[in-house]
Amino acid sequence: MKTKDKMLLGIVTIFFVLLFVWIGFPNKNSTPQNVYQVYLDGEKLGLIQDEDELLNLINEEQQDIKDTYKVDQVYPPNGFNILEYVTYNENITSANDVYEKIKEKSDFTIQGYLVTITQPASENEEEKVTQIQILDDDIYYEAEHNFITTFVDEQDYQAYIHNTQEEITDVGSFINHMEFEETVTIKKAYISVHDKIFTDADELTQYLLYGTTEPTQSYIVQKGDTLASIAEASKLNVRELLIANPKYRGENAVLAIGDTLSNGIINPILTLYQEVRITEDVEQAFTKTTVVDYNMSRGSSKVTQAGVTGLERITQEVRIINGERGQEANVISSVTIRNAVEEITSVGPSYSYNIGSAHGNYIDTGMNWSWPTLTPYIITTDYEWRWGSFHNALDISGTGFGSPIYAAQDGTVVATYSSCANIGWYGSMCGMSYGNYIVVQHANNFYTLYSHVKSDLLVSVGNHVSKGQQIAYMGSSGSSTGAHLHFGFSQGDPLHGGKWYSPWSLYR
């Protein structure tokens, strides 16, 4: 390479080096400055010179939020971040421009509390998490107290939490344990004003009970109304109506014309479990029998011995879930107060009975029936409305898992199912939710259903059974929360369109 070319190459190289140095580094008159890079959900919104100026601008411009929630400070949105660093970059954005970008992209926050309610996973349901935003933690604690005392008498609750309950001396109840199924955590948080923020304990109580803040179904009391008539019209039982209206403390509460009652179906966010020891006097059904008296005129009849229900003072342990007694009752002790007296009807020769005279939910069968379980027993759910659907049978418990189940009348077994596990869970559809069951057909097209029994049935389809014959063992199969017998009675096959009647028709 010629000397002249080498000189030219060197000059060009030096030029570019000086140019790079001049562009890449500040000159001796440049001054570094502290600036703040603003981010929202990871996106850069601009460089500002003063962090406090932006934060003060947000607070001052959001007076409506402060007025609405009665707070003194409004904060940037969740996802807001700001980092300080030193730069020579003179491309600075005004705090007002950044504020306008934030306002367009997201919602501002206030300081409050985040309540997280976690329902644990079960055999048939996944874990469920509900989050609630509240302005003050006292709002939650007051609403939780209101929730509890919807299902538990205030005096009983106070005695429980202060350990001042009196032992049962006659009849009454004693709360052994009380807890929520869910785990509840409360922590301070910056909460978005875009989301629902509870500022009132009564509104939060409604949400915890009904799962909504929308107005609930209500009823205005009319002349002649009773709690029983309102409950029936609302497809609730009286206990459920009382739960929704805790100011009324008993089935015989006096109603005033114009009173407004909540008569919607609750859908609680929380699940309150109580383990309760109860001593109560429980009536036991009497049996009926018919005898022929040849001294009576042909076709005549009369009750020659009046039936009297028995009375047992039963001490039991039960689980109560959001005010509803569980399906299983664990009997600890029982004392007979009054023995049941069988009703005897004497009839003349060739007596014929008018079969199937129905009125309301009852039908006179003209036959004598025996009780399908051991005694004493507890009716955990009657023939009644239960949270919007009709429970068309008696749930009989208290005699224990594996205790005998008897045929209530002579008949023929027409249907069975025995493929379910002996212990099911609420919501199981095994055996059409009945679990293991037996259907017996009786005279005059009457049927009885025995369900939730154990799988080791003692009869098969086609077998003839006698009144009082053991046919199964009490279980908890299918959709069940504890050992009990679901005992149904119908005219016509219950699995193929038969009409259900109250099983009390057979004993009262």
KAGIFEN-V627409 format. One record per pair of residues at least 4 apart in sequence whose ideal C-beta (glycine too) atoms are under 7 Angstrom apart, sorted by the first residue. I is the first residue (numbers start at 1). J is the second residue. Records with the same first field share a line. If there is no record, write none. Layout:
I: J + J
This chain:
1: 5 + 6
3: 7
4: 8
5: 9
6: 10
7: 11
8: 12
9: 13
10: 14
11: 15
12: 16
13: 17
14: 18
15: 19
16: 20
17: 21
18: 22
19: 23
20: 24
21: 25
26: 30 + 88
30: 88
32: 86 + 87 + 88
33: 86 + 87
34: 84 + 86
35: 47 + 48 + 49 + 85 + 87 + 92
36: 47 + 48 + 51 + 82 + 83 + 84
37: 44 + 47 + 83 + 85
38: 45 + 46 + 48 + 82 + 98
39: 43 + 44 + 45 + 81
40: 45 + 77 + 79 + 80 + 102 + 105 + 106
41: 79
45: 98 + 101 + 102
46: 93 + 97 + 98
47: 89 + 91 + 92 + 93
48: 54 + 92 + 93 + 95 + 98
49: 92
50: 95
51: 55 + 82
52: 56
53: 57 + 95
54: 58 + 95 + 98 + 99
55: 59
56: 60
57: 61 + 95 + 96 + 99
58: 62 + 74 + 76 + 99 + 108
59: 73 + 74
61: 99
62: 66 + 74 + 108
63: 67
64: 68
65: 69 + 74 + 108 + 110 + 193
66: 71 + 72 + 74
69: 110 + 135 + 197 + 199
71: 110
73: 111
74: 108 + 110
75: 108 + 109 + 110 + 111 + 190
76: 80 + 102 + 108 + 109
77: 102 + 106 + 107 + 108 + 109 + 192
78: 109 + 190 + 192
79: 106
93: 97 + 98
95: 99
96: 100
97: 101
98: 102
99: 103
100: 104
101: 105
102: 106
107: 192 + 193 + 194
108: 193
109: 190 + 191 + 192 + 193
110: 191 + 193
111: 188 + 190
112: 133 + 134 + 135 + 189 + 191 + 197
113: 134 + 136 + 137 + 186 + 187 + 188 + 189
114: 131 + 133 + 187 + 189 + 191
115: 131 + 132 + 134 + 140 + 184 + 186
116: 129 + 131 + 185
117: 130 + 182 + 184 + 269 + 270
118: 127 + 129 + 182 + 183
119: 127 + 128 + 181 + 182
120: 127
121: 125 + 126 + 127
123: 425
124: 425 + 427
130: 269
132: 198
133: 191 + 195 + 196 + 197 + 198
134: 139 + 140 + 197 + 198 + 204
135: 139 + 197 + 199
137: 141 + 186
138: 142
139: 143 + 198 + 199 + 201 + 204
140: 144 + 186 + 204
141: 145
142: 146 + 201
143: 147 + 201 + 204 + 205 + 208
144: 148
145: 149
146: 150 + 201 + 205
147: 205 + 208 + 209 + 270
148: 152 + 157 + 272
149: 154 + 157 + 246
150: 209 + 243 + 246
151: 243 + 272 + 322 + 323
152: 156 + 157 + 274
153: 157
154: 158
155: 159
156: 160 + 175
157: 161
158: 162
159: 164 + 165
160: 165 + 175 + 178
165: 174 + 175
167: 174
168: 172 + 174 + 279
171: 279 + 280 + 281
172: 279
173: 276 + 277 + 278
174: 276 + 277
175: 274 + 276
176: 275 + 276 + 277
177: 275
178: 273 + 274
179: 273
180: 184 + 270 + 271 + 272
181: 271 + 273
182: 270 + 271
191: 195 + 197
193: 197
198: 203 + 204
200: 204
201: 205
202: 206
203: 207 + 213
204: 208
205: 209
206: 210 + 213 + 216
207: 211 + 212 + 213 + 269
208: 268 + 269 + 270
209: 266 + 268
210: 216 + 264 + 266 + 267
211: 267 + 269
216: 262 + 264
217: 263 + 264
218: 260 + 261 + 262 + 263
219: 230 + 234 + 261 + 263
220: 258 + 260
221: 225 + 255 + 256 + 257 + 258 + 259 + 261
222: 257
223: 257
225: 229 + 230 + 255
226: 230
227: 231 + 238 + 241 + 248 + 251 + 253 + 255
228: 232 + 238
229: 233
230: 234 + 241 + 261 + 263
231: 236 + 237 + 238 + 241 + 385
234: 241 + 263
235: 385 + 388
236: 240 + 241 + 263 + 385
237: 384 + 385 + 386
238: 242 + 251
239: 243 + 323
240: 244 + 387
241: 245 + 263
242: 248
243: 266 + 323
244: 262 + 263 + 264 + 266
245: 261 + 262
248: 253
249: 253
255: 259
265: 387 + 388
268: 322
271: 321 + 322
272: 322
273: 319 + 321
274: 320
275: 317 + 319
276: 318 + 320
277: 315 + 317
278: 316 + 318
279: 313 + 315
280: 314
281: 311 + 313 + 337
282: 312 + 314 + 376 + 378
283: 309 + 310 + 311
284: 309 + 310 + 312 + 340 + 375 + 376
285: 309 + 371 + 507
286: 307 + 308 + 309 + 310 + 340 + 341 + 342 + 343 + 507
287: 342 + 368 + 370 + 371
288: 307 + 342 + 343 + 368 + 369
289: 342 + 344 + 368
290: 345 + 347 + 368
291: 344 + 346
292: 347 + 349
293: 346 + 347 + 348
294: 349
296: 300 + 346 + 347 + 348
297: 348
298: 348 + 349 + 350
299: 348 + 350 + 351 + 352
300: 348
301: 345 + 346 + 347 + 348 + 351
302: 346
303: 343 + 345
304: 344 + 345 + 346
305: 341 + 342 + 343 + 344
306: 343
307: 341 + 342 + 343
308: 340 + 341
309: 340
310: 338 + 339 + 340
311: 337 + 338
312: 334 + 335 + 336 + 337 + 376
313: 335 + 337
314: 331 + 334 + 376 + 378
315: 332 + 333
316: 329 + 330 + 331 + 332 + 378 + 398
317: 330 + 332
318: 325 + 326 + 329
319: 326
320: 324 + 325 + 326
321: 326
325: 380
326: 380 + 481 + 482
327: 380 + 381 + 395 + 397 + 480 + 481 + 482 + 484
328: 397 + 481 + 482 + 483 + 484
329: 378 + 380 + 397 + 398
331: 376 + 398
334: 376
347: 351
353: 366
354: 366
355: 366 + 444
356: 363 + 444 + 491
357: 363 + 364
358: 362 + 363
361: 383 + 501 + 502
362: 501 + 502 + 505
363: 491 + 501 + 505
365: 444 + 446 + 505 + 506
367: 409 + 443
369: 408 + 409 + 506 + 507
370: 406 + 408 + 467 + 468
371: 375
372: 405 + 406 + 408 + 450 + 485 + 487
373: 377 + 396 + 399 + 403 + 405 + 474 + 485
374: 399 + 403 + 404
376: 398
377: 396 + 397 + 398 + 399
378: 397 + 398
379: 394 + 395 + 396
380: 395 + 397 + 484
381: 386 + 391 + 395
382: 394
383: 391 + 392 + 393 + 394 + 502 + 503 + 504
384: 391
385: 390
386: 391
392: 488 + 500
393: 449 + 486 + 487 + 488 + 503
394: 487 + 503
395: 484 + 486
396: 484 + 485 + 487
397: 482 + 483 + 484
399: 403 + 474
400: 474 + 483
401: 474 + 475 + 476 + 483
402: 454 + 473 + 474
403: 473 + 474
404: 470 + 473
405: 450 + 453 + 470 + 471 + 472 + 473 + 474 + 485
406: 468 + 469 + 470 + 471
407: 411 + 440 + 465 + 466 + 467 + 468 + 469 + 471
408: 448 + 467 + 506
409: 442 + 448 + 467
410: 442 + 465 + 466 + 467
411: 440 + 441 + 442 + 465
412: 440 + 441 + 464
413: 438 + 440 + 459 + 460 + 461 + 462 + 463 + 465
414: 439 + 440 + 441 + 461
415: 439 + 461 + 495
416: 437 + 438 + 457 + 460 + 461
417: 431 + 436 + 437
418: 436 + 455 + 457
420: 424 + 430 + 431 + 435 + 436 + 455 + 477 + 478
421: 477
422: 454 + 455 + 475 + 476 + 477
423: 476
424: 428 + 430 + 435 + 476 + 477 + 478 + 479 + 480
426: 479 + 481
427: 479
428: 433 + 478 + 479
429: 433
430: 435 + 477 + 478
431: 435 + 436 + 437 + 477 + 478
433: 478 + 479
434: 451 + 452 + 478 + 486
435: 451 + 452 + 475 + 477 + 478 + 480
436: 453 + 454 + 455 + 457 + 475 + 477
437: 449 + 450 + 451 + 453
438: 450 + 453 + 457 + 459 + 471 + 472
439: 447 + 449 + 494 + 495
440: 447 + 448 + 465
441: 447
442: 446 + 447 + 448
445: 491 + 492
446: 491
447: 490 + 493 + 494 + 498
448: 488 + 489
449: 488 + 494
450: 471 + 472 + 485 + 487
451: 478 + 486
452: 475 + 476 + 477 + 478 + 480 + 484 + 485 + 486
453: 472 + 473 + 474 + 475 + 477 + 485
454: 472 + 473 + 475
455: 477
456: 473
457: 472
458: 470 + 471 + 472
459: 463 + 465 + 471
465: 469 + 471
474: 483 + 484 + 485
475: 483
476: 480 + 482 + 483
480: 484
487: 503
488: 494 + 500 + 503
489: 501 + 503 + 505 + 506
490: 494 + 498 + 499 + 500 + 501
491: 498 + 499 + 501
492: 497 + 498 + 499
493: 498
494: 498 + 500
501: 505
504: 508
